[in-house]
Amino acid sequence: MRNVLHELFDGKLSRDQMEYEKGKAYSRAYDAAVVAEEELLETLTEKQKMIFRVFENSIDEANAILRREDYAAGFQTGARIMMVVLEDKPSEIQQITG
């Protein structure tokens, strides 16, 4: 447990650093998005491309905020579950996780 906490603190455990296998659902969706983006950009004027990049950056920023919030919420839920388990009240786990 201590090593996991150290790796987490040091930034060695990051979802962003994970690699995805070709052919898996995420990989297929990402590849399709890349192809669609390339085809779309070919049809846009320079001004439209600039607007698209602003849009894309805004979406990326919003997603990063959501990932951060989800991470914190998940960590808090996990900590609450651990407290219930340590207090030997497993019936409360259902209340926490829904």
DABEL-V848068 format. One record per backbone hydrogen bond with DSSP energy under -0.5 kcal/mol. NH is the residue of the N-H (numbers start at 1). CO is the residue of the C=O. If there is no record, write none. Layout:
nh: [NH	NH]
co: [CO	CO]
//
This chain:
nh: [5	6	7	8	9	10	11	12	13	14	17	18	24	28	29	30	31	32	33	34	35	36	37	38	39	40	41	42	43	43	44	44	49	50	51	52	53	54	55	56	57	58	59	60	61	62	63	64	65	66	67	68	69	70	71	72	73	74	75	76	77	78	79	80	81	82	83	84	85	86	87	88	89	92	93	94	96	97	98]
co: [1	2	3	4	5	6	8	7	7	12	14	15	21	24	25	26	27	28	29	30	31	32	33	34	35	36	37	38	39	40	40	41	45	46	47	48	49	50	51	52	53	54	55	56	57	58	59	60	61	62	63	64	65	66	67	68	69	70	71	72	73	74	75	76	77	78	79	80	81	82	83	85	84	89	90	90	92	93	94]
//
